[in-house]
Amino acid sequence: LEETRRRLNLLKDLFRLHKRLTMRWHMPEMSWLEGVFSRGDRTLAAVVERALDKGAIFAGWSDSLELIPWLEALRECGVEPDRYLRARGLDETLPWDHISSGVRREFLLRERRLALAGQTTPDCRHGQCLGCGVCTTAGVPTALREQARLDIRPRVGAAMSGPLASEQPQDEMSDETHAGVPTAGVPAVGSSARDAHCVDDLGCKGATFRVAFRKLGPAVYFSQLELTRLFERAMRRAGMPMSFSQGFHPMPRMSFGRALPVGVGSVREEMVIVLRQAWSAVETAHALAGQMPRGLEVLEVSEASAGTRASQPAFDEYLLHYSVDDAKVEIQDAWSSFLAAEQIEFEKKTKRGTQSLNLRGLFKDVRILSRMRLRLIFDFREDYLSPWTAVQAVTPDVRFDQVRLTKIRSMNEV
């Protein structure tokens, strides 16, 4: 950790001489912790629980990370982090060796040797098989047991050529769809000339939909990034022809409304997705609904015009419920004092430093329904602050697990 800080400070000194260059970096403490857990084993499960008991919440956020609770938890659990961060022998058993994606260990070691020698590996989609062990049609034994009967082969869309291309059914040739994933239960779509073209053109925009969904129960702990990945994977599993942005790093065309903080639920959220082919709203709803995990529920799918983006209304209404046993924590007194003030300055941490805003001005309306329940309407027309951060600022003595915050609606006017 100290060596990382030293090197980072050295780079900062070098960049300071060049005003037109911008340097970005990761927190050394966060990188160190990520290194421990990315290379660790199941022994760290006890460390996570112990750190949670010490108040280590939202460690993935730079403004919330405190390393001391994690160091204490590691010490109390008798775990030496350096044994995870050390260099491993090539024949050493790794904590994740019991998990297989089909890629053979021999192939990975060969790739490591080539990388250290500065040699590149050709793209197997355009040339000969590299023998990684994933494909089931290349004559190389696959390590995948349940998927061994499936047709798994390289996908390259319109650029595909040769015998593999001629054997591949046209409606399965999607560059961005998991090979061999069954799409049973998904209604068939029309096959117009435009649809046939858009099978191969990943940037095609055949249909745009507005999707309403509910996010409650265990799903409240999905971050916005995880939610984005979840919907992408759900559409892949359902065989939905996603439309992708163009450029060096194509991304599925989807947009969300204002991100919910981790741990905060919502009875209705909205997103917009774009497909390459002209599916109907009913087909899209049916395909998505069958792929949702517990806590996520598709409520409605409706057609939208091309270019539609997910809206971000100015006002959000939340229900706030406390479950505090400690009689010393006076919820009503804290909120009554807050409401009596005309202005409360709050320092909001951002990537560019701190920003001062009026915390009181973010609340359009607050109604105390009972000793432990409130209704909050946030006004985000001028400034934005995480609703959970705002609630924590008013009642700082309440822990995260003692609060349930749920968005019940969004509005453009109150």
C-alpha positions as CSV (number, residue, x, y, z in Angstrom):
1,L,0.0,0.0,0.0
2,E,2.8,2.4,0.9
3,E,4.6,1.6,-2.4
4,T,1.4,2.3,-4.3
5,R,1.1,5.7,-2.6
6,R,4.8,6.5,-3.4
7,R,4.4,5.7,-7.1
8,L,1.1,7.6,-7.3
9,N,2.7,10.7,-5.7
10,L,5.6,10.4,-8.1
11,L,3.2,10.4,-11.1
12,K,1.3,13.4,-9.6
13,D,4.6,15.4,-9.4
14,L,5.4,14.6,-13.0
15,F,2.0,15.5,-14.3
16,R,1.9,18.8,-12.3
17,L,4.4,20.2,-14.7
18,H,2.0,19.8,-17.7
19,K,-1.2,21.9,-17.2
20,R,-2.9,20.5,-20.3
21,L,-2.7,16.9,-19.1
22,T,-5.2,15.4,-16.8
23,M,-4.3,12.4,-14.5
24,R,-6.9,10.1,-13.1
25,W,-6.2,7.5,-10.5
26,H,-7.8,4.9,-8.2
27,M,-7.7,5.2,-4.4
28,P,-4.7,3.1,-3.2
29,E,-6.8,1.9,-0.2
30,M,-9.6,0.7,-2.5
31,S,-7.2,-0.9,-4.9
32,W,-5.5,-2.8,-2.1
33,L,-8.8,-4.0,-0.7
34,E,-10.0,-5.0,-4.2
35,G,-6.8,-7.0,-4.6
36,V,-7.3,-8.9,-1.5
37,F,-10.9,-9.9,-2.3
38,S,-10.3,-10.6,-6.0
39,R,-7.5,-13.0,-5.2
40,G,-8.9,-14.4,-1.9
41,D,-10.9,-17.4,-0.9
42,R,-14.0,-18.3,1.2
43,T,-12.0,-17.5,4.4
44,L,-12.8,-13.9,3.6
45,A,-16.6,-14.4,4.2
46,A,-16.1,-14.1,7.9
47,V,-14.0,-10.9,7.3
48,V,-16.9,-9.3,5.3
49,E,-19.4,-10.0,8.1
50,R,-17.0,-8.7,10.8
51,A,-16.3,-5.6,8.8
52,L,-20.1,-5.0,8.4
53,D,-20.6,-5.2,12.1
54,K,-17.9,-2.5,12.4
55,G,-19.9,-0.2,10.1
56,A,-18.0,-0.9,6.8
57,I,-20.8,-0.1,4.3
58,F,-20.5,1.1,0.7
59,A,-16.8,0.3,0.6
60,G,-17.0,0.5,-3.2
61,W,-17.6,4.2,-3.0
62,S,-14.5,6.4,-2.6
63,D,-16.4,8.9,-0.3
64,S,-17.5,6.1,2.0
65,L,-14.5,3.8,2.2
66,E,-12.7,3.6,5.5
67,L,-9.9,1.0,5.6
68,I,-9.6,0.8,9.4
69,P,-12.7,-1.5,9.9
70,W,-11.4,-3.8,7.3
71,L,-7.9,-4.0,8.8
72,E,-9.4,-4.7,12.2
73,A,-11.7,-7.4,10.7
74,L,-8.8,-9.1,9.0
75,R,-6.7,-9.1,12.2
76,E,-9.6,-10.4,14.4
77,C,-10.3,-13.2,11.9
78,G,-6.7,-14.2,11.8
79,V,-6.4,-13.5,8.0
80,E,-3.1,-12.3,6.6
81,P,-3.9,-10.2,3.5
82,D,-0.3,-10.4,2.1
83,R,-0.7,-14.1,1.4
84,Y,-3.5,-13.2,-1.1
85,L,-1.5,-10.4,-2.8
86,R,1.7,-12.4,-3.2
87,A,2.8,-13.9,-6.6
88,R,1.4,-17.4,-7.1
89,G,3.2,-20.4,-8.5
90,L,2.0,-21.6,-12.0
91,D,1.2,-25.0,-10.6
92,E,-0.5,-23.6,-7.4
93,T,-4.2,-24.3,-6.9
94,L,-6.2,-21.0,-7.1
95,P,-9.3,-20.3,-5.0
96,W,-11.5,-20.2,-8.1
97,D,-10.1,-23.3,-9.8
98,H,-13.4,-25.2,-9.0
99,I,-15.3,-22.7,-11.3
100,S,-15.0,-23.2,-15.0
101,S,-16.1,-21.2,-18.0
102,G,-14.8,-23.9,-20.3
103,V,-11.4,-22.2,-21.0
104,R,-8.7,-24.8,-20.3
105,R,-5.9,-23.9,-17.8
106,E,-3.3,-25.0,-20.4
107,F,-4.7,-22.4,-22.8
108,L,-4.5,-19.6,-20.2
109,L,-0.9,-20.5,-19.3
110,R,0.0,-20.4,-23.0
111,E,-1.6,-17.0,-23.4
112,R,0.4,-15.8,-20.4
113,R,3.7,-16.9,-22.0
114,L,2.8,-15.2,-25.2
115,A,1.8,-12.0,-23.4
116,L,5.1,-11.9,-21.5
117,A,6.9,-12.5,-24.8
118,G,5.0,-9.6,-26.4
119,Q,3.3,-11.8,-28.9
120,T,-0.4,-11.4,-30.0
121,T,-3.0,-14.1,-30.4
122,P,-5.1,-14.0,-33.6
123,D,-8.9,-13.7,-33.5
124,C,-10.3,-17.3,-33.8
125,R,-13.4,-15.9,-35.5
126,H,-11.4,-15.0,-38.6
127,G,-8.9,-17.9,-38.5
128,Q,-8.1,-21.3,-37.1
129,C,-9.3,-22.6,-33.7
130,L,-7.0,-21.8,-30.8
131,G,-8.1,-24.7,-28.7
132,C,-9.3,-22.8,-25.7
133,G,-11.9,-25.4,-24.9
134,V,-15.1,-23.4,-25.0
135,C,-16.5,-24.3,-28.4
136,T,-18.2,-27.6,-28.9
137,T,-17.8,-27.7,-32.7
138,A,-14.0,-27.3,-33.0
139,G,-12.9,-30.9,-32.3
140,V,-11.3,-29.8,-29.0
141,P,-12.7,-31.5,-25.9
142,T,-14.8,-29.0,-23.9
143,A,-14.7,-28.7,-20.1
144,L,-18.3,-27.6,-20.1
145,R,-20.4,-30.6,-19.0
146,E,-24.0,-29.4,-19.2
147,Q,-23.4,-27.2,-22.3
148,A,-21.4,-29.9,-24.2
149,R,-24.5,-30.9,-26.2
150,L,-25.1,-27.3,-27.4
151,D,-23.8,-25.7,-30.5
152,I,-21.2,-23.3,-29.2
153,R,-19.0,-21.7,-31.8
154,P,-17.4,-18.3,-32.7
155,R,-19.8,-15.6,-33.6
156,V,-18.9,-12.7,-35.8
157,G,-22.1,-11.6,-37.5
158,A,-21.8,-10.3,-41.1
159,A,-18.0,-10.9,-41.2
160,M,-18.5,-14.6,-40.6
161,S,-17.4,-16.8,-43.5
162,G,-16.4,-20.3,-44.3
163,P,-18.1,-23.6,-43.4
164,L,-19.1,-22.5,-39.9
165,A,-21.1,-19.6,-41.4
166,S,-22.9,-21.7,-43.9
167,E,-23.9,-24.2,-41.2
168,Q,-25.1,-21.5,-38.8
169,P,-28.9,-20.7,-38.9
170,Q,-29.4,-17.1,-40.0
171,D,-31.6,-16.2,-37.1
172,E,-28.9,-17.2,-34.6
173,M,-26.0,-15.2,-36.1
174,S,-26.0,-12.4,-33.5
175,D,-22.5,-11.2,-32.5
176,E,-23.8,-10.2,-29.1
177,T,-26.0,-13.2,-28.2
178,H,-24.8,-16.1,-26.0
179,A,-24.2,-19.1,-28.2
180,G,-26.4,-22.1,-27.5
181,V,-28.8,-20.4,-25.1
182,P,-32.3,-21.7,-25.7
183,T,-35.0,-19.2,-26.4
184,A,-38.0,-21.4,-25.7
185,G,-41.1,-19.5,-24.7
186,V,-40.1,-16.3,-26.7
187,P,-42.6,-15.5,-29.4
188,A,-41.5,-15.6,-32.9
189,V,-41.0,-12.2,-34.7
190,G,-41.7,-11.1,-38.2
191,S,-39.0,-11.6,-40.8
192,S,-39.1,-8.6,-43.0
193,A,-36.2,-7.6,-45.3
194,R,-35.2,-5.0,-42.8
195,D,-35.2,-7.5,-40.0
196,A,-33.0,-9.9,-42.1
197,H,-30.5,-7.1,-42.6
198,C,-30.5,-6.1,-38.9
199,V,-29.6,-9.6,-37.8
200,D,-26.1,-8.8,-38.8
201,D,-26.0,-5.0,-38.4
202,L,-25.7,-4.6,-34.6
203,G,-26.3,-0.9,-34.8
204,C,-29.7,-1.2,-36.4
205,K,-32.6,0.4,-34.6
206,G,-35.7,-1.6,-35.3
207,A,-37.9,-0.9,-32.3
208,T,-37.7,1.3,-29.1
209,F,-39.6,0.4,-25.9
210,R,-40.2,2.1,-22.6
211,V,-40.0,-0.6,-19.8
212,A,-41.5,-0.1,-16.4
213,F,-40.3,-2.3,-13.6
214,R,-40.5,-2.8,-9.9
215,K,-37.3,-3.1,-7.7
216,L,-38.0,-4.4,-4.2
217,G,-36.9,-7.1,-1.8
218,P,-33.4,-8.4,-2.4
219,A,-33.2,-6.5,-5.7
220,V,-32.8,-3.2,-3.7
221,Y,-29.1,-4.1,-3.2
222,F,-28.3,-4.0,-6.9
223,S,-26.3,-1.0,-7.8
224,Q,-27.0,0.9,-11.0
225,L,-24.1,-0.7,-12.7
226,E,-25.3,-4.1,-11.7
227,L,-28.8,-3.3,-12.8
228,T,-27.5,-2.4,-16.2
229,R,-25.6,-5.6,-16.5
230,L,-28.5,-7.6,-15.2
231,F,-30.9,-6.3,-17.9
232,E,-28.3,-6.8,-20.6
233,R,-27.8,-10.5,-19.5
234,A,-31.6,-11.0,-19.3
235,M,-32.0,-9.8,-22.9
236,R,-29.2,-12.1,-24.0
237,R,-30.7,-15.1,-22.3
238,A,-34.1,-14.3,-23.8
239,G,-32.6,-14.1,-27.3
240,M,-33.6,-10.5,-27.8
241,P,-31.9,-8.7,-30.7
242,M,-30.3,-5.8,-28.8
243,S,-29.1,-2.8,-30.7
244,F,-25.6,-1.6,-29.9
245,S,-23.8,1.7,-30.1
246,Q,-21.1,2.2,-32.7
247,G,-17.4,2.7,-32.0
248,F,-14.5,0.9,-30.4
249,H,-16.6,-0.2,-27.4
250,P,-20.2,-1.0,-28.5
251,M,-22.7,-0.9,-25.7
252,P,-26.4,-2.0,-25.6
253,R,-28.7,0.9,-26.4
254,M,-30.5,1.3,-23.1
255,S,-31.1,4.2,-20.8
256,F,-32.3,4.5,-17.2
257,G,-33.9,7.2,-15.2
258,R,-32.2,8.7,-12.1
259,A,-30.1,6.0,-10.4
260,L,-31.4,4.6,-7.2
261,P,-28.9,4.4,-4.3
262,V,-27.9,0.9,-3.2
263,G,-30.5,-0.4,-0.6
264,V,-33.3,1.9,-1.8
265,G,-36.3,0.3,-3.5
266,S,-38.9,1.6,-5.9
267,V,-42.4,0.5,-6.8
268,R,-42.0,1.8,-10.4
269,E,-38.8,2.6,-12.3
270,E,-38.5,3.2,-16.1
271,M,-35.9,2.4,-18.7
272,V,-35.7,2.6,-22.5
273,I,-34.3,-0.2,-24.7
274,V,-33.7,-0.4,-28.4
275,L,-33.9,-3.7,-30.4
276,R,-32.5,-4.4,-33.9
277,Q,-35.7,-6.0,-35.1
278,A,-39.4,-5.0,-35.0
279,W,-40.6,-6.9,-31.9
280,S,-44.0,-6.0,-30.4
281,A,-44.4,-4.7,-26.9
282,V,-46.2,-7.9,-25.9
283,E,-43.3,-10.1,-27.2
284,T,-40.7,-7.9,-25.4
285,A,-42.6,-8.0,-22.1
286,H,-43.0,-11.7,-22.3
287,A,-39.3,-12.3,-23.1
288,L,-38.0,-10.0,-20.3
289,A,-40.4,-11.2,-17.6
290,G,-39.1,-14.7,-17.8
291,Q,-35.6,-13.6,-17.1
292,M,-36.0,-11.4,-14.0
293,P,-34.4,-12.4,-10.7
294,R,-36.3,-12.2,-7.4
295,G,-37.3,-8.7,-6.5
296,L,-37.3,-7.4,-10.0
297,E,-40.7,-7.4,-11.9
298,V,-41.5,-6.1,-15.3
299,L,-44.7,-4.1,-14.9
300,E,-45.3,-2.7,-18.4
301,V,-43.7,-2.4,-21.8
302,S,-44.9,0.2,-24.3
303,E,-43.6,1.3,-27.7
304,A,-41.7,4.6,-27.9
305,S,-40.5,6.8,-30.7
306,A,-37.0,6.5,-32.0
307,G,-34.5,8.5,-30.0
308,T,-36.5,8.4,-26.7
309,R,-34.5,8.5,-23.6
310,A,-35.5,7.6,-20.0
311,S,-37.0,10.6,-18.3
312,Q,-35.7,12.1,-15.1
313,P,-38.7,13.9,-13.4
314,A,-37.9,16.9,-11.1
315,F,-39.7,15.4,-8.1
316,D,-39.4,12.0,-6.4
317,E,-41.7,10.8,-3.6
318,Y,-40.4,8.4,-1.0
319,L,-41.7,6.5,2.0
320,L,-39.2,6.3,4.9
321,H,-39.5,3.7,7.6
322,Y,-37.2,3.5,10.6
323,S,-36.8,0.4,12.7
324,V,-34.8,1.7,15.6
325,D,-35.0,0.0,19.0
326,D,-32.7,2.5,20.7
327,A,-35.0,5.0,22.6
328,K,-32.2,7.6,22.6
329,V,-32.6,8.1,18.8
330,E,-35.4,10.6,18.6
331,I,-36.6,10.5,15.0
332,Q,-39.4,13.0,15.2
333,D,-37.2,15.5,17.1
334,A,-34.5,15.3,14.5
335,W,-36.9,15.9,11.6
336,S,-38.8,18.6,13.4
337,S,-35.6,20.5,14.0
338,F,-34.6,20.0,10.4
339,L,-38.0,21.3,9.1
340,A,-37.8,24.4,11.3
341,A,-34.6,25.6,9.6
342,E,-34.8,27.7,6.5
343,Q,-31.4,26.7,5.2
344,I,-28.9,24.0,6.1
345,E,-25.6,23.9,4.4
346,F,-24.3,20.5,3.4
347,E,-20.9,19.6,1.9
348,K,-21.5,17.2,-1.0
349,K,-18.4,15.1,-2.0
350,T,-17.8,14.9,-5.7
351,K,-14.9,13.6,-7.9
352,R,-13.8,17.3,-8.3
353,G,-13.9,18.0,-4.5
354,T,-16.7,19.3,-2.3
355,Q,-19.8,21.2,-3.3
356,S,-21.9,23.2,-0.9
357,L,-25.7,22.9,-1.2
358,N,-28.8,23.8,0.8
359,L,-29.9,20.5,2.2
360,R,-33.3,21.9,3.3
361,G,-34.0,23.1,-0.2
362,L,-33.9,19.6,-1.5
363,F,-37.1,18.7,0.4
364,K,-40.2,20.0,-1.3
365,D,-42.4,18.4,1.4
366,V,-42.0,16.2,4.5
367,R,-44.9,14.6,6.3
368,I,-44.4,12.8,9.6
369,L,-46.9,9.9,9.4
370,S,-46.0,8.3,12.7
371,R,-43.0,8.1,15.1
372,M,-41.1,5.9,12.6
373,R,-42.7,6.6,9.3
374,L,-42.4,9.7,7.0
375,R,-43.3,10.7,3.5
376,L,-40.6,12.7,1.7
377,I,-40.8,14.6,-1.6
378,F,-37.4,15.6,-3.0
379,D,-37.0,18.5,-5.3
380,F,-34.1,17.8,-7.8
381,R,-34.7,20.8,-10.1
382,E,-31.5,22.6,-9.2
383,D,-29.3,20.2,-7.1
384,Y,-29.2,16.4,-6.6
385,L,-28.1,14.4,-3.5
386,S,-28.6,10.7,-2.9
387,P,-31.9,10.3,-0.9
388,W,-30.1,8.0,1.5
389,T,-27.3,10.5,2.0
390,A,-30.0,13.2,2.7
391,V,-31.8,11.0,5.2
392,Q,-28.5,10.1,6.9
393,A,-27.6,13.8,7.2
394,V,-30.8,14.4,9.1
395,T,-30.6,11.3,11.4
396,P,-26.8,10.5,11.5
397,D,-27.1,8.2,14.5
398,V,-29.3,5.7,12.5
399,R,-27.5,2.8,10.7
400,F,-28.2,1.7,7.2
401,D,-29.8,-1.5,8.3
402,Q,-32.3,0.4,10.4
403,V,-33.9,2.3,7.5
404,R,-36.1,1.2,4.7
405,L,-36.4,3.9,1.9
406,T,-38.8,3.2,-1.0
407,K,-39.6,5.5,-3.9
408,I,-43.3,5.4,-4.7
409,R,-43.6,7.8,-7.6
410,S,-41.8,10.4,-9.8
411,M,-43.4,13.7,-10.9
412,N,-42.7,16.7,-13.1
413,E,-45.0,18.9,-11.0
414,V,-46.2,18.9,-7.4
